Amino acid sequence: MTDAIHPLRIGLIGTGRISDVYLENCAAFSGLDIVVCGSLNPDESRAKADRYGVPRVASPQAIIDDPDVDAILNLTIPAAHASVSIAALEAEKHVYSEKPFVTDLDEGRNILALARQQGRLVGNAPDTFFGGRWQTVRKLIDQNAIGAPTGVAAFVPTHGVERHHPNPDFYYAKGGGPLLDLGPYYLAAMVFCLGPVARVAGMSRRTFSERMIENGPRNGEMMPVEVDTHCVSLLEFESGVVGQMLVSFDVWESETPRLEIYGTDGTICIPDPDPGDGANVFQGDVWVRTRTTSRWTMRPRPDAPAEWDVANNTHGLNFDARGIGLAELAKAVAEAREPRASGALGLHLCEVMQGMLDSPVSGRFIDIESRCERPAPLRESTETGLHVNLSALP
């Protein structure tokens, strides 16, 4: 996509906290134009429009019905993702939603079927695997730096969101929980690096029946917990790689690496530069140790050869660059192809997570029926900073 192509006109639905980073970052891409925003809170939406220069504010239904909107950016709460996406597709609009893709697998299948019927594209966060650190990991694997991958381990230990989120209730209601909230980042990275998942098993528990909000105007208010908050899972990938993942809202602190990939000839380790920010990280160190080295080496490093340049922020991504997935979808629209952060990937991740939650009830492994393409890596580029043209994307 180039500047000569009309930008994709975006209608944003859902103007809560997460919308700020999208509104700021999407302005950096010439292929995107947020022309209207709205939510169930008109005052909040007007404030966001004034702050970020969005021309119009409208109700969610009016945005969906607007003939001057090409695509819907769906930033509603998880329980509303499916209904908004379906309405957008029925109005013959492309749609990109925040994670999780859906909270009901049948609704997810319906969304993909409707998209095919309408000839529209569906994209879904997370898009953190577009970041330099994950592109570097993919390149290491593709270049056989650690031999054939054999295993993966992910650890996501947190103590919830009630200390910083003023209205954290939905994190502990149906459709929430640590697995559905944080798991997609790590699972998307795993699928990007290792391919789709074939079967899963898990155990989980609900440590507290209620939790206290510890900030803002509701400080001290108790809220019910409807979902399990400490989840341990096993994964078997279609490739034969086996893995494990811990995701929790019940852990005060941990020194475990956040993700490691093991191979026949070495190990890749991806620690979070700031554990407090979990997986919402596009850039950061990637550590590699192989059978021929006696210590960890970092990729990239100041004297790194040219083949490691993919990690040097060459894709124009900041610490939290949400919106790159929407920009890549806009390019996919122009090129009549599936986006990398696709609805099929989103549905696959949801089925994997649902299997992890169903396994403790059934006491058995859960076979994963859906499959998705392993997303292609980005090409290397010399672009830096968030202000990049979509033509920089392959």
C-alpha positions in Angstrom: 0.0 0.0 0.0 1.3 3.5 -0.8 0.2 7.0 -0.1 -1.6 7.0 -3.5 -4.1 4.4 -2.2 -7.0 5.8 -0.2 -6.5 5.1 3.5 -8.9 2.6 5.1 -11.6 4.6 6.9 -11.9 3.2 10.4 -14.9 3.4 12.8 -13.7 2.8 16.3 -16.2 1.2 18.7 -15.2 1.1 22.4 -13.4 4.2 23.8 -12.1 2.8 27.1 -8.6 2.8 28.4 -7.1 0.6 25.6 -8.4 3.0 22.9 -5.8 5.6 23.8 -2.8 3.7 22.5 -4.7 2.7 19.3 -5.8 6.3 18.7 -2.3 7.6 19.1 -0.5 4.9 17.1 -3.0 4.6 14.3 -2.4 8.2 13.4 1.2 7.1 12.5 0.1 5.0 9.6 -0.8 6.6 6.3 -3.0 3.7 5.4 -5.4 4.3 8.3 -7.9 7.1 9.0 -10.0 6.9 12.1 -13.0 8.9 10.9 -15.5 8.3 13.8 -15.5 6.8 17.3 -18.2 5.9 19.8 -19.2 3.7 22.7 -22.0 3.3 25.2 -20.5 6.3 27.0 -21.0 9.3 24.7 -19.1 11.7 27.1 -16.1 9.4 27.2 -16.2 9.1 23.4 -16.4 12.9 22.9 -13.4 13.4 25.2 -11.3 10.9 23.2 -12.4 12.4 19.9 -11.4 15.9 21.1 -8.0 14.6 22.5 -7.0 12.7 19.4 -8.7 14.7 16.6 -11.3 12.2 15.6 -13.7 14.1 13.3 -17.0 12.6 14.5 -18.6 10.8 17.5 -21.6 8.5 17.0 -23.4 5.6 18.6 -22.0 2.1 17.9 -24.9 1.2 15.7 -24.6 4.5 13.7 -20.9 3.7 13.2 -21.7 0.2 11.9 -24.4 1.6 9.5 -22.2 4.5 8.3 -21.5 4.0 4.5 -18.3 6.1 4.8 -16.7 3.6 7.2 -14.7 0.8 5.6 -13.7 -1.2 8.7 -14.6 -1.4 12.3 -12.0 -1.4 15.1 -13.7 -3.4 17.8 -12.3 -2.4 21.3 -15.4 -3.4 23.3 -15.2 -5.7 26.3 -14.6 -9.4 25.5 -18.3 -10.4 26.0 -19.3 -7.9 23.3 -16.6 -8.8 20.7 -18.6 -11.3 18.8 -21.9 -9.3 18.5 -20.1 -6.2 17.3 -17.9 -8.1 14.8 -20.9 -9.9 13.4 -22.9 -6.6 13.0 -19.9 -5.1 11.3 -19.6 -8.0 8.8 -23.4 -7.9 8.1 -22.9 -4.3 7.2 -20.2 -5.4 4.8 -17.3 -3.9 6.7 -13.9 -5.4 7.5 -13.3 -5.8 11.3 -10.3 -5.9 13.6 -11.0 -6.7 17.3 -9.0 -6.8 20.5 -8.4 -10.1 22.1 -9.8 -12.5 22.9 -11.4 -13.1 19.5 -14.6 -14.4 21.0 -15.8 -16.0 24.3 -17.9 -18.7 22.5 -16.3 -20.8 19.8 -19.4 -21.2 17.7 -19.7 -17.4 17.5 -16.1 -17.4 16.3 -16.8 -20.0 13.6 -19.9 -17.9 12.5 -17.7 -14.8 12.2 -15.2 -16.5 9.9 -18.0 -18.0 7.8 -19.8 -14.7 7.5 -16.5 -13.0 6.5 -16.1 -15.4 3.7 -19.7 -15.0 2.6 -19.4 -11.2 2.6 -15.9 -11.1 1.1 -14.5 -9.2 4.1 -11.4 -9.6 6.2 -11.2 -10.2 9.9 -8.2 -9.5 12.1 -7.6 -9.9 15.7 -5.1 -8.9 18.4 -2.6 -9.6 19.8 -0.2 -8.3 17.2 2.8 -8.2 19.5 4.5 -10.9 17.4 5.0 -8.2 14.7 7.6 -6.7 17.1 11.3 -7.0 16.7 11.9 -9.4 19.5 9.5 -12.0 18.1 10.7 -11.4 14.6 14.2 -12.1 15.9 13.1 -15.3 17.6 11.4 -16.5 14.4 14.5 -15.7 12.4 16.7 -17.7 14.8 14.3 -20.7 14.5 14.1 -20.4 10.7 17.9 -20.3 10.4 18.2 -23.4 12.6 20.2 -21.5 15.2 19.0 -23.9 18.0 18.4 -26.9 15.8 15.0 -28.4 15.6 12.6 -27.0 18.2 11.6 -29.6 20.8 9.9 -27.7 23.6 8.6 -24.3 24.9 7.8 -23.0 28.4 5.9 -19.8 29.2 5.4 -18.2 32.6 3.0 -15.3 33.2 2.8 -14.7 36.9 0.9 -11.6 38.0 -1.4 -10.6 40.9 -4.2 -9.3 38.8 -5.2 -5.8 37.7 -7.2 -4.4 40.7 -4.3 -2.3 41.9 -4.1 -0.2 38.7 -7.4 -0.6 36.8 -10.3 1.5 38.2 -13.0 -0.9 36.9 -11.4 -4.3 36.8 -14.7 -6.3 37.2 -14.7 -7.8 33.7 -11.3 -9.3 34.2 -12.9 -11.6 36.8 -16.2 -12.2 35.1 -17.1 -14.8 32.4 -14.9 -14.1 29.4 -12.1 -12.8 31.7 -9.4 -14.3 33.8 -5.7 -14.5 33.4 -5.7 -17.1 30.6 -8.0 -15.2 28.3 -6.5 -11.9 29.2 -2.7 -12.7 29.0 -2.6 -16.1 27.4 -3.2 -14.8 23.8 0.1 -12.8 23.8 2.1 -15.9 24.6 0.1 -18.3 22.5 0.2 -16.1 19.5 4.0 -15.8 19.8 4.2 -19.6 20.1 2.1 -20.2 17.0 4.1 -17.6 15.1 7.3 -19.4 16.1 6.2 -23.0 16.2 3.0 -23.4 14.3 -0.5 -24.5 15.3 -1.4 -26.5 18.4 -2.8 -30.0 18.2 -3.9 -30.8 21.8 -3.8 -29.4 25.3 -4.4 -30.3 28.9 -4.6 -28.2 32.0 -5.4 -27.7 35.7 -6.7 -24.5 37.3 -8.2 -23.0 40.4 -10.1 -20.0 41.7 -8.0 -18.9 44.7 -10.4 -16.1 45.9 -14.1 -15.9 45.7 -13.9 -12.1 45.7 -11.2 -9.5 45.4 -10.8 -5.9 46.5 -10.4 -3.0 44.1 -7.3 -1.1 45.3 -7.3 2.2 43.4 -9.5 5.0 42.1 -13.0 6.1 43.2 -14.0 2.4 44.0 -11.0 1.8 46.2 -12.0 -0.8 48.9 -15.0 -2.1 47.0 -15.2 -5.9 46.8 -16.0 -7.7 43.5 -17.0 -11.3 42.8 -14.6 -13.7 41.0 -16.4 -15.9 38.5 -13.4 -17.5 36.7 -10.3 -19.5 37.6 -7.3 -17.3 38.3 -4.4 -19.7 38.3 -4.0 -21.9 35.2 -1.3 -24.5 34.4 -1.4 -26.0 30.9 0.4 -28.5 28.7 0.5 -28.2 24.9 1.4 -30.4 22.0 2.0 -28.7 18.7 1.2 -30.1 15.3 5.0 -30.2 14.7 5.5 -32.5 17.7 7.0 -29.7 19.9 5.6 -30.0 23.5 5.2 -27.1 25.9 3.9 -25.8 29.2 2.4 -22.5 30.3 1.5 -21.0 33.6 -0.8 -17.9 33.6 -2.0 -16.5 37.0 -3.6 -13.5 38.7 -2.5 -15.1 42.1 1.3 -14.8 42.1 2.9 -11.8 43.8 6.3 -12.1 42.0 8.5 -14.5 40.2 12.0 -14.7 38.7 11.2 -17.2 36.1 11.9 -16.3 32.4 8.7 -15.3 30.6 9.3 -17.6 27.7 11.9 -20.1 26.5 12.1 -22.2 23.4 14.3 -25.3 23.5 15.9 -27.0 20.5 18.2 -29.9 19.7 21.2 -27.6 19.6 20.3 -24.6 21.9 17.9 -22.5 23.8 16.2 -19.1 23.2 15.2 -17.1 26.2 12.9 -14.1 26.1 12.7 -12.2 29.4 10.4 -9.3 29.9 12.4 -6.0 30.3 9.7 -4.8 32.7 7.8 -7.7 34.3 5.1 -5.3 35.5 4.0 -4.8 31.9 3.7 -8.5 31.1 3.5 -9.5 27.5 2.5 -6.1 26.0 6.1 -5.8 24.7 7.1 -5.4 21.1 10.8 -4.9 21.7 13.3 -6.3 24.1 16.3 -8.6 24.5 16.5 -12.1 23.0 19.0 -14.4 24.6 20.5 -17.4 22.8 22.8 -20.2 24.0 23.8 -23.1 21.8 25.9 -26.3 22.2 28.9 -24.4 20.7 28.8 -21.5 23.1 29.6 -21.4 26.8 27.4 -18.3 27.7 24.3 -16.5 26.7 24.5 -14.1 23.8 22.0 -11.3 23.1 20.3 -10.6 19.8 20.7 -7.9 18.7 24.0 -6.8 20.1 26.2 -3.8 19.0 28.5 -5.9 16.9 25.8 -8.2 15.6 26.1 -9.3 11.9 23.6 -7.9 9.4 21.3 -11.0 9.7 20.3 -9.9 13.2 19.2 -6.4 12.2 15.5 -7.6 12.2 15.5 -6.9 15.9 16.9 -3.4 15.9 13.4 -1.8 16.0 13.4 -2.0 12.2 9.7 -2.4 11.9 8.9 1.0 13.5 7.4 -0.4 16.7 7.4 1.2 20.1 7.1 -0.4 23.5 3.4 -0.7 23.0 2.6 -0.3 19.4 -1.0 -1.7 19.2 -2.4 -0.9 15.8 0.2 -2.4 13.6 -2.1 -5.4 13.2 -4.8 -3.1 11.9 -2.4 -1.4 9.6 -1.3 -4.8 8.2 -5.0 -5.7 7.7 -5.4 -2.5 5.7 -2.5 -3.6 3.5 -4.1 -7.1 3.2 -7.3 -5.5 2.0 -5.4 -3.7 -0.7 -3.6 -6.9 -1.7 -6.7 -9.2 -1.4 -5.0 -11.6 1.0 -5.5 -12.7 4.6 -3.9 -10.6 7.3 -1.2 -12.0 9.4 -3.0 -11.4 12.7 -6.1 -13.1 11.2 -9.4 -14.2 12.6 -8.4 -17.8 11.9 -5.4 -17.3 14.2 -7.7 -15.6 16.8 -10.2 -18.5 16.7 -7.4 -21.1 17.0 -6.0 -19.3 20.1 -9.5 -19.2 21.6 -10.0 -22.9 21.0 -6.6 -23.6 22.6 -7.5 -21.6 25.7 -11.0 -23.1 25.9 -9.4 -26.5 25.8 -7.1 -25.6 28.6 -10.1 -24.5 30.7 -12.2 -27.6 29.8 -9.4 -30.1 30.5 -9.6 -29.9 34.3 -13.3 -30.6 34.1 -13.0 -33.6 31.8 -9.8 -34.9 33.2 -8.3 -35.5 29.7 -6.4 -34.0 26.9 -8.5 -31.9 24.5 -7.9 -32.2 20.8 -7.9 -28.9 18.9 -10.0 -29.0 15.8 -9.1 -25.7 14.2 -5.9 -24.9 12.4 -4.4 -21.7 11.1 -1.5 -20.7 8.9 1.7 -20.0 10.7 1.9 -16.2 10.2 4.7 -15.1 7.8 7.5 -13.0 9.3 7.9 -9.4 8.3 10.6 -8.5 5.9 13.6 -6.6 7.1 13.4 -2.9 6.8 15.4 0.2 7.6 12.3 2.1 8.8 12.6 3.4 12.4 10.1 5.1 14.7 6.3 4.7 14.7 5.8 7.1 11.8 6.2 4.6 9.0 4.3 4.2 5.8 2.4 1.0 5.2 4.6 0.5 2.2 7.3 -0.5 4.7 5.3 -3.6 5.5 5.8 -6.6 3.2 
